Amino acid sequence: MSRFEMGDLVYSAQDIYNDPIEETGASALPGVAPGELLASAGARGVVVNVGHAEAMPDEEIYLVRFEIGPDGQLAEPIGCLADELSQGPHP
């Protein structure tokens, strides 16, 4: 059973960065530099999908749209592992 489900409100448990692709060092996200901060620790978001990567079939990946800006607009979805997310804000 998934730790988080689609529609769940979640928080970033840590700073989440754009990890480069191992083989090439290129950005995994178009238009975003490798190593760029995607979500600060404590950022609030919503799970929009749950799946698995082919390379890690036993580990769930959560697509999360985190809030950006003062109006709470949602950013593009990013893939997160369960240990990068929490159910409540961190101090």
C-alpha positions as a Markdown table, in Angstrom:
| # | Residue | x | y | z |
|---|---|---|---|---|
| 1 | Met | 0.0 | 0.0 | 0.0 |
| 2 | Ser | 1.2 | 3.5 | -0.9 |
| 3 | Arg | 2.4 | 5.7 | 1.9 |
| 4 | Phe | 0.8 | 8.6 | 0.1 |
| 5 | Glu | -2.2 | 8.6 | -2.3 |
| 6 | Met | -3.3 | 10.9 | -5.1 |
| 7 | Gly | -4.7 | 14.1 | -3.7 |
| 8 | Asp | -2.8 | 13.9 | -0.4 |
| 9 | Leu | -1.4 | 17.1 | 1.0 |
| 10 | Val | 2.3 | 16.6 | 1.7 |
| 11 | Tyr | 5.3 | 18.6 | 2.7 |
| 12 | Ser | 8.9 | 18.5 | 1.5 |
| 13 | Ala | 10.9 | 16.8 | 4.3 |
| 14 | Gln | 14.1 | 18.3 | 2.9 |
| 15 | Asp | 15.4 | 20.6 | 0.2 |
| 16 | Ile | 14.7 | 18.8 | -3.1 |
| 17 | Tyr | 17.1 | 19.5 | -6.0 |
| 18 | Asn | 17.0 | 18.7 | -9.7 |
| 19 | Asp | 19.3 | 15.6 | -9.8 |
| 20 | Pro | 21.3 | 15.3 | -13.0 |
| 21 | Ile | 21.0 | 12.2 | -15.2 |
| 22 | Glu | 23.8 | 9.9 | -14.1 |
| 23 | Glu | 25.0 | 8.9 | -17.5 |
| 24 | Thr | 25.2 | 12.4 | -19.0 |
| 25 | Gly | 25.1 | 15.0 | -16.2 |
| 26 | Ala | 22.3 | 16.7 | -18.1 |
| 27 | Ser | 19.1 | 18.1 | -16.4 |
| 28 | Ala | 16.4 | 15.6 | -15.7 |
| 29 | Leu | 13.8 | 18.4 | -16.2 |
| 30 | Pro | 13.6 | 20.5 | -19.3 |
| 31 | Gly | 14.5 | 24.1 | -18.7 |
| 32 | Val | 15.8 | 23.5 | -15.2 |
| 33 | Ala | 19.5 | 23.5 | -14.4 |
| 34 | Pro | 21.0 | 20.4 | -12.8 |
| 35 | Gly | 21.3 | 21.0 | -9.1 |
| 36 | Glu | 18.7 | 23.7 | -9.0 |
| 37 | Leu | 16.4 | 23.9 | -5.9 |
| 38 | Leu | 13.0 | 22.6 | -6.8 |
| 39 | Ala | 11.3 | 22.7 | -3.4 |
| 40 | Ser | 12.5 | 24.0 | -0.1 |
| 41 | Ala | 12.2 | 21.9 | 3.1 |
| 42 | Gly | 8.7 | 22.5 | 4.5 |
| 43 | Ala | 7.2 | 23.4 | 1.1 |
| 44 | Arg | 3.5 | 22.3 | 0.8 |
| 45 | Gly | 2.3 | 20.3 | -2.2 |
| 46 | Val | -0.2 | 17.8 | -3.4 |
| 47 | Val | 0.4 | 14.3 | -4.8 |
| 48 | Val | -0.9 | 14.2 | -8.3 |
| 49 | Asn | 0.2 | 10.6 | -9.3 |
| 50 | Val | 1.9 | 7.6 | -7.9 |
| 51 | Gly | 4.1 | 5.2 | -9.8 |
| 52 | His | 7.4 | 3.3 | -10.1 |
| 53 | Ala | 10.5 | 3.9 | -12.1 |
| 54 | Glu | 11.6 | 1.0 | -14.3 |
| 55 | Ala | 15.0 | 1.1 | -12.7 |
| 56 | Met | 13.5 | 0.9 | -9.2 |
| 57 | Pro | 10.3 | -1.2 | -9.4 |
| 58 | Asp | 10.1 | -1.8 | -5.6 |
| 59 | Glu | 10.2 | 1.9 | -4.7 |
| 60 | Glu | 7.2 | 4.2 | -5.3 |
| 61 | Ile | 7.7 | 7.6 | -6.9 |
| 62 | Tyr | 5.2 | 10.3 | -6.1 |
| 63 | Leu | 4.5 | 13.1 | -8.6 |
| 64 | Val | 4.0 | 16.2 | -6.4 |
| 65 | Arg | 3.1 | 19.8 | -7.4 |
| 66 | Phe | 4.5 | 22.1 | -4.7 |
| 67 | Glu | 3.2 | 25.6 | -4.1 |
| 68 | Ile | 5.3 | 28.5 | -5.4 |
| 69 | Gly | 4.9 | 32.2 | -4.8 |
| 70 | Pro | 2.7 | 34.0 | -2.4 |
| 71 | Asp | -0.6 | 33.1 | -4.2 |
| 72 | Gly | -0.1 | 29.4 | -3.7 |
| 73 | Gln | 0.2 | 28.7 | -7.4 |
| 74 | Leu | 1.3 | 25.1 | -8.1 |
| 75 | Ala | 4.6 | 24.3 | -9.9 |
| 76 | Glu | 5.1 | 21.7 | -12.5 |
| 77 | Pro | 5.0 | 18.2 | -11.0 |
| 78 | Ile | 8.3 | 16.6 | -9.8 |
| 79 | Gly | 9.1 | 13.0 | -8.9 |
| 80 | Cys | 9.8 | 12.5 | -5.2 |
| 81 | Leu | 10.7 | 9.4 | -3.1 |
| 82 | Ala | 8.7 | 8.7 | 0.1 |
| 83 | Asp | 11.6 | 9.7 | 2.3 |
| 84 | Glu | 11.6 | 13.2 | 0.7 |
| 85 | Leu | 8.0 | 13.8 | 1.8 |
| 86 | Ser | 6.2 | 14.1 | 5.1 |
| 87 | Gln | 2.5 | 14.4 | 6.1 |
| 88 | Gly | 3.1 | 17.5 | 8.3 |
| 89 | Pro | 5.3 | 20.6 | 8.1 |
| 90 | His | 8.7 | 20.5 | 9.7 |
| 91 | Pro | 9.8 | 23.3 | 12.1 |
